[in-house]
Each structure stands twice: as C-alpha cells, then as structure tokens.
C-alpha cells in the first residue's frame, strides 16, 4: 500500500508540473488605451510641425470687409497649410489654420469672438473652432464654448470652406508669381 501511495503522490506531482493537460490561464487583458486623437488632427499636427522647413508665401487681403494677413506653406508645389490672421478690432487678431491634402481642405482650426457665436458671452473672449473634412463633406465641425462643444451650422461650415478655397487660390497665385519673377 505504501508503494501505491507513493506512486499516486509522484503521479500527482508529475501531472501538476505539466498542468494536468489544461491550457495555462490567459494573460490579463491590457488596459484600454486612451482614445487616440483624430487621424486628421494628427496629420495636421505633423504638417504644422514641419512648417518651418516648407516654402512659404505671405500676403495681405481685404475681401468683403475682412482684413487678413495670411501665410501659405507649400510642400513642393502642393499647398499644405495656410495660416490666417484676421483683424478683429479692438481685440487681437483672430487666428485660423487651414490644412490641405492633394489640394483639398481636410482640417480647420480657428476661432471666433465668443459673443458672435450666439448666446451669452462666455468667460473667454474667443470660441475655438475645429472642423474635419472628407472631400466636401464635413465629418465633424464644432465650436468649443465654455459650456462644451456646439455643432457648427451648415452655413458656418460653408463659410469655412469658401474662405479656405479663396485663400488657397490666392496662395497658389502668389507662389506662381514667385516662380515667374526673375
């Protein structure tokens, strides 16, 4: 009996050592990563990060009562970024950034005076704007008020797209003039 008991103990130890034929427990799932920034926002940040290495053209434009100075950045012959500073007396100028890929607006970061955004003026004098585009379609377009995000109206989105097209055309004209100049 003593031999049987010893054999059973040895077999038990051997089976425990190999896991009794069971699969080892699965490792605990990794904690979920924080939500990644928008792909368009990441692409825009990359363009902005390398803007100092890009060819740029600068001009001033007064269109329909909008007094603005802008700078267009080109990667080769392709406009990739346009920074605009609009006069907003008596306050400091409003700043807008238009990001392009293959000649098409894909991301916009800007601001507007808070009291023009509708409703009561918030504690900040400016309301940031953010819009992401897929071709002519706005994927996301919001104004960030002191109480949260507010969707932009179709008219506000159209205004951004129209201004982006006007400024892009002017920047391309400026770049072409630089190429022709002796």
SEPA-27921 format. One record per residue: residue in three letters; residue number from 1; x, y, z of N, C-alpha, C in turn. Coordinates in pm, 1 decimal. Atoms other than C-alpha are relative to their C-alpha. Layout:
# residues N
  residu  num       n.X       n.Y       n.Z      ca.X      ca.Y      ca.Z       c.X       c.Y       c.Z
     Ala  NUM         X         Y         Z         X         Y         Z         X         Y         Z
...
END
This chain:
# residues 182
  residu  num       n.X       n.Y       n.Z      ca.X      ca.Y      ca.Z       c.X       c.Y       c.Z
     Unk    1      81.7    -117.2       0.0       0.0       0.0       0.0      86.9     124.8       0.0
     Unk    2     -91.6    -111.1      -8.0     289.9     224.6      79.7      53.6      34.6    -139.7
     Unk    3     -50.9     -21.5     135.5     418.3     182.6    -279.3    -108.1      68.2     -84.6
     Unk    4     108.0     -61.9      75.4      77.4     268.1    -422.2     -15.6     147.4      37.2
     Unk    5      15.7    -137.6     -43.7      51.5     580.2    -210.4     113.1      85.9     -56.0
     Unk    6    -114.3     -74.0      51.4     399.8     686.9    -313.8     -16.3      21.5    -150.6
     Unk    7      21.4     -11.0     144.9     314.6     621.4    -680.8    -106.0     105.8     -29.8
     Unk    8     107.0     -98.7      20.4      -6.0     823.7    -656.5      52.0     140.9      26.4
     Unk    9     -55.6    -131.7     -32.0     179.8    1112.3    -493.2      93.3      45.1    -111.8
     Unk   10     -92.6     -36.0     108.1     450.2    1101.4    -761.7     -75.5      37.4    -128.2
     Unk   11      80.5     -32.2     117.9     189.7    1090.3   -1041.3     -71.1     135.3      18.0
     Unk   12      67.6    -127.8     -26.6       3.6    1381.4    -881.9      96.8     116.6     -19.3
     Unk   13     -99.7    -106.1      16.6     319.9    1584.9    -865.1      38.3      16.6    -146.5
     Unk   14     -35.6      -7.6     142.6     407.0    1499.9   -1225.3    -108.6      68.8     -80.3
     Unk   15     111.9     -64.8      71.4      61.4    1598.0   -1350.8      -9.9     148.0      34.3
     Unk   16       4.4    -141.4     -39.6      71.6    1921.3   -1152.2     110.2      77.8     -70.5
     Unk   17    -111.6     -66.7      64.8     409.8    2003.3   -1306.1     -28.5      30.6    -146.1
     Unk   18      31.1     -24.0     141.6     275.3    1972.7   -1661.5    -134.7      67.3     -18.2
     Unk   19     124.7     -74.0       9.9     -52.5    2145.0   -1581.8    -121.4     -85.0     -18.7
     Unk   20     115.3      90.0      11.5    -281.8    1843.3   -1587.7     -65.2       7.2    -136.8
     Unk   21      55.0      -2.6     134.9    -326.2    1886.2   -1961.2     -83.5     123.4     -29.7
     Unk   22      78.7    -122.5      23.5    -502.0    2221.5   -1920.2      87.7     108.1     -61.8
     Unk   23     -70.3    -115.1      54.6    -408.8    2534.8   -2105.4      33.9      95.8     113.9
     Unk   24     -31.5     -97.0    -104.8    -230.4    2792.7   -1895.4    -102.7     113.6      -4.2
     Unk   25      98.6    -109.0       0.4    -453.8    3081.3   -1789.6      44.1     110.5     -94.8
     Unk   26     -28.3    -108.5      93.8    -479.4    3361.9   -2043.0      49.3     121.1      77.9
     Unk   27     -47.6    -119.7     -69.4    -286.1    3673.8   -1953.8    -113.5     101.6      10.2
     Unk   28     104.0    -102.3     -18.4    -497.0    3959.3   -1823.1       3.2      94.9    -118.7
     Unk   29       9.2     -92.2     113.3    -618.5    4190.4   -2095.8      68.1     131.2      35.7
     Unk   30     -67.0    -127.5     -21.9    -414.4    4504.1   -2135.8    -105.7     108.1      20.4
     Unk   31      97.4    -107.1     -18.8    -588.9    4816.4   -2013.4     -23.7      72.4    -131.8
     Unk   32      34.3     -68.7     123.8    -767.6    5003.5   -2289.8      81.4     128.0     -11.7
     Unk   33     -77.2    -121.7      24.2    -559.3    5275.8   -2444.9     -94.3     119.5      -0.6
     Unk   34      85.7    -117.4       7.0    -689.3    5629.3   -2414.0     -37.5      25.9    -144.8
     Unk   35      40.9     -22.3     138.2    -882.7    5739.9   -2722.9     106.5      77.8     -75.7
     Unk   36    -101.1     -65.8      81.9    -643.3    5836.1   -2997.3     -57.2     128.5     -58.9
     Unk   37      42.4    -124.3      63.1    -653.7    6183.8   -3143.3     -47.5     -31.4    -140.8
     Unk   38      51.6      16.5     134.6    -835.7    6221.8   -3469.3     116.6     -15.8     -97.6
     Unk   39    -102.4      20.2     100.6    -633.6    6097.2   -3763.7      28.7     131.0     -72.7
     Unk   40     -18.5    -128.3      67.8    -690.8    6432.1   -3935.8      77.0      96.8      89.3
     Unk   41     -70.4     -88.6     -92.8    -574.2    6618.0   -3624.9     148.1     -37.5       8.2
     Unk   42    -138.9      45.8      -4.9    -257.7    6406.7   -3612.2      74.1      38.6    -128.6
     Unk   43     -61.7     -39.4     127.5    -187.0    6469.0   -3982.2      23.9     150.5      -2.7
     Unk   44     -13.6    -145.8      -3.6    -246.1    6841.6   -3931.1     115.9      39.6      91.8
     Unk   45    -109.5     -30.5     -92.5      -9.7    6847.4   -3631.7     135.2     -31.7     -63.4
     Unk   46    -125.0      35.4      67.9     257.1    6673.0   -3840.1      37.8     106.3    -102.9
     Unk   47     -26.4    -105.8      98.9     222.9    6933.9   -4115.6      48.3     125.8      71.4
     Unk   48     -37.4    -120.3     -74.7     240.4    7216.3   -3863.9     140.0     -14.7      57.7
     Unk   49    -131.5      23.8     -56.8     544.9    7057.4   -3703.9     113.7      18.8     -99.2
     Unk   50    -107.0     -15.9     100.0     739.4    7066.6   -4028.8     -15.6     127.1     -83.0
     Unk   51      25.8    -121.4      77.9     608.9    7405.0   -4149.5     123.7      88.5     -14.6
     Unk   52    -119.7     -84.0      10.4     942.6    7573.9   -4078.1      92.4     -45.0    -112.6
     Unk   53     -85.8      50.9     107.4    1103.5    7355.4   -4346.6     -64.1      16.5    -137.3
     Unk   54      73.5     -10.8     125.5     844.6    7435.0   -4613.4      13.6     139.0     -61.5
     Unk   55       2.6    -127.4      71.1     843.0    7707.8   -4877.5    -126.7      73.5      41.9
     Unk   56     119.2     -74.4     -39.6     608.5    7985.9   -4767.3     -11.9     128.3     -80.1
     Unk   57      31.2    -128.8      62.9     441.4    8285.0   -4926.7     -94.4      73.5      94.1
     Unk   58      80.0     -81.8     -89.6     280.5    8572.5   -4739.3     -66.3     110.8     -79.6
     Unk   59      69.4    -109.5      66.3      23.9    8829.4   -4844.1    -104.7      58.8      94.0
     Unk   60     106.6     -69.0     -73.2    -243.2    9065.9   -4719.1    -120.7       5.2     -92.7
     Unk   61     121.1       1.3      82.0    -601.9    9053.9   -4835.5    -113.4      66.6      76.2
     Unk   62     118.6     -64.3     -57.2    -905.7    9270.7   -4770.9    -115.9     -33.7     -92.9
     Unk   63     110.4      47.4      81.9   -1209.7    9089.2   -4904.6    -130.0      12.2      76.8
     Unk   64     132.2     -14.7     -60.8   -1568.5    9181.5   -4824.5       9.0      48.7     144.2
     Unk   65     -14.2     -56.0    -133.9   -1458.5    9382.7   -4523.6      80.5     -84.9      95.6
     Unk   66     -83.3      85.9     -85.6   -1237.3    9102.1   -4389.0     145.6      34.3     -29.9
     Unk   67    -139.4     -39.5      13.0    -888.3    9242.0   -4337.4      85.2    -111.5      57.7
     Unk   68     -75.7     115.7     -46.7    -647.2    8949.4   -4316.2     139.9      -4.0     -60.5
     Unk   69    -134.4      32.1      46.3    -280.6    8862.8   -4343.2      10.7    -151.8       7.7
     Unk   70      -9.5     145.8       0.6    -201.2    8504.6   -4437.7     136.0     -44.6     -49.4
     Unk   71    -124.4      63.2      46.0      91.1    8273.0   -4498.8     -35.2    -140.9     -45.6
     Unk   72      23.0     133.0      55.1      69.3    7966.8   -4722.8     130.2     -78.1      -0.9
     Unk   73    -116.8      87.8      -3.6     310.4    7674.2   -4682.5     -15.1    -108.0    -106.6
     Unk   74       2.8      94.6     110.9     397.8    7452.9   -4978.3     102.1    -110.5      19.1
     Unk   75     -88.5     114.9       5.3     545.7    7105.2   -4994.5      18.1     -27.1    -148.5
     Unk   76     -15.9       2.8     145.7     689.7    7122.4   -5343.9     -97.2     101.4     -58.9
     Unk   77     101.1     -87.9      59.4     403.8    7265.6   -5549.8    -135.7     -12.1      68.3
     Unk   78     128.8      26.8     -64.1     131.3    7143.9   -5313.7     -17.6      84.7     125.7
     Unk   79      34.6     -77.0    -119.1     -29.1    7383.0   -5064.8     -43.2     -98.2     108.2
     Unk   80      33.9      92.3    -107.4     -43.5    7200.9   -4729.9     -53.6      71.7     124.6
     Unk   81      43.5     -74.2    -118.5    -107.8    7473.2   -4470.6     -15.3     146.3     -34.1
     Unk   82      20.8    -143.0      16.1    -249.1    7822.5   -4469.3     -37.2      56.3     136.4
     Unk   83      27.3     -65.2    -127.6    -234.9    8039.3   -4157.3     -50.7     140.9     -28.0
     Unk   84      64.7    -129.6      24.3    -462.0    8342.6   -4147.9     -14.4      74.8     132.4
     Unk   85      23.8     -88.6    -115.1    -470.2    8635.3   -3904.5     -97.1     107.3     -46.6
     Unk   86     103.7     -95.2      37.6    -792.1    8835.7   -3931.0     -10.1     110.8     102.9
     Unk   87      16.6    -113.8     -90.3    -825.5    9182.9   -3786.2    -134.7     -12.6      70.6
     Unk   88     122.3       4.8     -81.0   -1082.2    9196.9   -3505.3       6.0     113.3     102.9
     Unk   89     -13.8    -111.7     -93.1   -1056.3    9548.4   -3359.2    -116.1       4.7      98.8
     Unk   90    -125.8     -45.7     -60.4   -1025.6    9636.8   -3080.6      80.9    -114.5      60.5
     Unk   91     -70.0     115.9     -57.2    -918.3    9284.3   -2981.2     115.3     -44.1     -89.4
     Unk   92    -106.3      55.7      84.7    -613.7    9093.5   -3102.8     -60.4     -76.0    -118.6
     Unk   93      53.0      68.5     119.4    -649.3    8928.8   -3444.3     -44.3    -143.1      29.7
     Unk   94      44.1     140.0      -4.9    -834.8    8601.1   -3488.3      99.1     -82.0     -81.3
     Unk   95     -94.5      84.9      72.3    -614.9    8312.6   -3600.0     -70.9    -125.8     -49.3
     Unk   96      58.8     118.2      62.1    -727.0    8038.5   -3839.2     108.9     -76.8     -73.4
     Unk   97     -93.9      86.1      72.9    -535.1    7743.2   -3983.1     -79.9     -96.7     -86.6
     Unk   98      65.0      88.5      96.7    -645.3    7554.2   -4293.2     104.6    -101.2     -45.2
     Unk   99     -93.1     106.1      38.9    -479.8    7219.3   -4369.4     -53.3     -70.1    -124.7
     Unk  100      39.7      55.8     129.1    -484.5    7070.8   -4721.0      79.5    -127.4     -30.5
     Unk  101     -66.1     116.6      57.8    -404.5    6735.7   -4880.5     -48.5     -12.5    -143.2
     Unk  102      32.9      15.6     141.9    -390.9    6695.2   -5257.0     -94.6     111.4     -46.8
     Unk  103      78.1    -115.2      42.3    -538.7    7043.0   -5297.0    -136.5      14.3      65.1
     Unk  104     132.3      -1.1     -62.6    -839.1    6972.5   -5073.2      12.1      26.8     149.5
     Unk  105       4.4     -27.6    -143.1    -918.0    7112.7   -4729.7     -38.9    -127.2      74.1
     Unk  106      38.0     117.7     -78.5    -913.0    6829.5   -4475.4     -13.9      30.8     148.3
     Unk  107      10.2     -31.4    -141.8    -883.0    7007.6   -4139.2       8.3     150.2      17.8
     Unk  108       3.2    -143.2     -29.1    -952.1    7351.2   -3995.6       4.4      20.5     149.9
     Unk  109      -3.5     -45.6    -139.7    -860.3    7507.9   -3662.6     -10.8     150.6      -3.7
     Unk  110      15.4    -144.5       0.6    -977.7    7858.5   -3589.9     -65.8      48.9     126.2
     Unk  111      66.9     -59.8    -114.0   -1153.4    8092.5   -3354.8     -92.5     110.3     -48.1
     Unk  112      88.6    -111.7      26.2   -1429.3    8346.9   -3345.2     -32.3      65.0     133.3
     Unk  113      36.3     -64.2    -125.9   -1535.8    8603.3   -3088.1    -114.8     -75.5      65.9
     Unk  114     100.8      79.1     -71.8   -1745.2    8430.5   -2820.5    -139.0      59.8     -12.0
     Unk  115     134.3     -56.9       3.7   -2032.4    8678.9   -2829.8     -63.9     -11.3    -138.2
     Unk  116      56.6      20.1     133.6   -2073.7    8630.8   -3205.9     -44.3    -144.6     -20.8
     Unk  117      31.5     142.1      15.0   -2110.3    8258.6   -3151.0    -145.9     -27.9      35.9
     Unk  118     139.1      21.4     -39.8   -2463.1    8302.8   -3014.3      -7.6     -23.2     149.3
     Unk  119      15.3      16.9    -144.3   -2595.7    8304.3   -2662.2      81.9     102.6      74.8
     Unk  120     -75.5     -93.1     -83.3   -2433.8    8485.0   -2373.7     149.4     -21.1     -19.8
     Unk  121    -145.2       9.8      12.7   -2064.6    8562.0   -2394.3      55.5     -79.3     116.7
     Unk  122     -61.3      81.3    -104.6   -1856.0    8311.2   -2202.6     114.9      74.2      65.2
     Unk  123    -110.8     -65.7     -67.9   -1562.9    8386.2   -1976.4     118.3      28.5     -91.9
     Unk  124    -109.5     -22.6      94.2   -1319.5    8360.0   -2269.7     -50.4      86.9    -114.5
     Unk  125      45.8     -86.0     109.4   -1333.1    8625.9   -2543.0      -4.6     -71.5    -134.8
     Unk  126      -4.5      74.7     125.9   -1276.7    8359.2   -2811.6     -63.4    -137.1      15.9
     Unk  127      53.4     136.4       3.8   -1453.9    8038.2   -2905.6      78.1     -75.3    -107.3
     Unk  128     -74.7      78.8      99.7   -1222.3    7784.2   -3074.7     -94.8     -76.6     -92.2
     Unk  129      73.7      76.2     100.2   -1348.8    7616.2   -3391.3      88.7    -113.6     -47.2
     Unk  130     -74.0     115.2      53.7   -1249.1    7274.5   -3523.1     -90.3     -69.6    -100.0
     Unk  131      79.0      70.3     101.4   -1364.6    7105.3   -3842.0      90.1     -97.9     -74.7
     Unk  132     -69.7     104.2      74.6   -1261.2    6787.0   -4019.4     -83.6     -30.6    -124.0
     Unk  133      70.0      18.9     126.6   -1348.6    6726.4   -4384.0      47.3    -126.1     -71.6
     Unk  134     -29.8     109.9      90.5   -1363.1    6431.3   -4620.2     -54.0      45.3    -134.7
     Unk  135      47.3     -62.2     123.4   -1376.4    6598.1   -4958.7     -82.4     122.9      36.0
     Unk  136      86.1    -113.1     -31.0   -1665.2    6844.6   -4945.2     -87.6     -23.8     122.7
     Unk  137      85.3      35.5    -114.0   -1836.0    6663.1   -4657.4      71.6      29.7     131.3
     Unk  138     -55.0     -25.3    -133.7   -1779.6    6786.9   -4302.6     -23.6    -124.6      85.1
     Unk  139       9.0     118.5     -84.8   -1705.6    6482.0   -4087.1     -34.8      42.2     142.2
     Unk  140      26.0     -56.0    -132.5   -1703.7    6687.6   -3767.0      30.9     148.6      -7.3
     Unk  141     -21.1    -144.5      -1.0   -1737.5    7061.9   -3714.6     -65.6      56.9     125.0
     Unk  142      51.4     -48.3    -127.7   -1771.6    7219.3   -3372.0      63.6     132.7      40.1
     Unk  143     -47.1    -119.9     -68.4   -1734.5    7542.3   -3181.3      10.9     -41.3     147.2
     Unk  144     -20.2      42.1    -138.1   -1593.9    7491.5   -2831.2     -28.1     119.0      91.1
     Unk  145      42.8    -106.1     -91.1   -1784.0    7716.0   -2592.6      43.3     -35.2     141.8
     Unk  146     -39.7      25.3    -139.1   -1717.5    7748.7   -2218.9     -83.4    -110.4      63.7
     Unk  147      87.2     104.7     -55.3   -2002.2    7500.4   -2158.7       8.4    -129.9     -79.2
     Unk  148     -16.8     123.5      76.0   -1895.4    7241.2   -2419.0      -1.3      23.5    -150.4
     Unk  149      -2.3      -6.3     147.0   -1893.7    7161.5   -2790.8    -139.7      24.7     -55.0
     Unk  150     124.7     -31.0      69.5   -2163.1    7300.4   -3020.0      25.5     -24.2    -148.5
     Unk  151     -17.1      25.8     143.7   -2207.1    7173.1   -3375.1     -13.5     128.5     -79.7
     Unk  152      11.8    -114.0      89.8   -2148.3    7428.5   -3647.3    -116.8     -22.3     -94.4
     Unk  153     111.6       9.0      93.3   -2438.9    7505.1   -3874.8      54.6     -23.6    -140.8
     Unk  154     -45.5      16.1     138.9   -2421.7    7415.6   -4245.5      50.9     131.3     -59.7
     Unk  155     -45.5    -130.4      51.7   -2386.3    7789.4   -4321.3     140.3      33.0      52.2
     Unk  156    -132.9     -25.6     -56.4   -2085.5    7819.1   -4085.8     104.9     -89.3     -65.6
     Unk  157     -92.0      93.0      66.6   -1924.8    7513.1   -4244.7      28.2      48.1    -142.3
     Unk  158     -16.7     -50.5     136.5   -1983.7    7655.6   -4594.2      90.5     123.3      -1.8
     Unk  159     -84.7    -119.4      -8.6   -1820.8    7982.9   -4486.7     146.4     -39.3      15.1
     Unk  160    -138.1      48.1     -17.9   -1508.3    7796.4   -4370.3      53.7     -54.5    -132.5
     Unk  161     -44.5      59.3     125.9   -1490.7    7600.4   -4695.9      22.4     106.1    -108.1
     Unk  162     -13.2    -106.4     100.1   -1543.8    7911.5   -4909.6     126.5      80.5      26.1
     Unk  163    -119.4     -77.1     -35.7   -1274.6    8105.5   -4722.2     126.5     -81.4     -28.5
     Unk  164    -115.6      86.6      26.9   -1036.1    7807.9   -4748.0      31.9      -3.0    -149.2
     Unk  165     -20.6       3.3     145.1   -1086.8    7794.3   -5125.4      54.9     133.6     -50.2
     Unk  166     -47.3    -132.7      42.0   -1037.9    8171.6   -5167.0     146.9      20.8      36.4
     Unk  167    -137.8     -19.1     -45.1    -719.8    8179.6   -4961.9      96.8     -95.5     -70.6
     Unk  168     -84.8      96.5      70.5    -581.9    7864.7   -5127.1      30.3      50.3    -140.8
     Unk  169     -19.2     -53.3     134.4    -633.4    8021.8   -5469.1      98.9     116.6       2.4
     Unk  170     -91.1    -114.0     -11.5    -458.7    8341.6   -5357.4     142.4     -47.0      29.6
     Unk  171    -133.3      51.3     -33.3    -168.1    8143.6   -5209.8      65.8     -63.3    -121.6
     Unk  172     -55.5      62.5     121.4    -125.0    7943.5   -5530.0      41.2     107.0    -100.8
     Unk  173     -35.6    -111.1      89.7    -128.2    8268.2   -5731.4     131.4      64.2      44.8
     Unk  174    -123.1     -57.8     -53.1     141.7    8412.0   -5503.5     120.4     -88.9     -27.9
     Unk  175    -109.5      92.4      23.5     353.0    8100.3   -5536.7      37.5      -0.2    -148.6
     Unk  176     -26.1      -4.2     144.7     316.6    8108.0   -5917.2      75.4     128.1     -36.6
     Unk  177     -67.5    -127.0      28.1     422.5    8473.7   -5918.7     146.5      -5.2      42.8
     Unk  178    -139.0      15.5     -43.3     735.6    8381.5   -5722.7      81.6     -78.4    -100.8
     Unk  179     -70.8      83.1      98.2     827.1    8119.3   -5982.1      31.6      78.2    -125.6
     Unk  180     -16.1     -76.6     123.2     783.7    8366.1   -6269.2      96.2     116.0      20.6
     Unk  181     -84.8    -117.4     -26.3     969.3    8655.1   -6101.9     147.0     -34.5     -23.1
     Unk  182    -142.8      24.0      28.5    1333.5    8693.7   -6210.7      82.4      -6.7     125.7
END
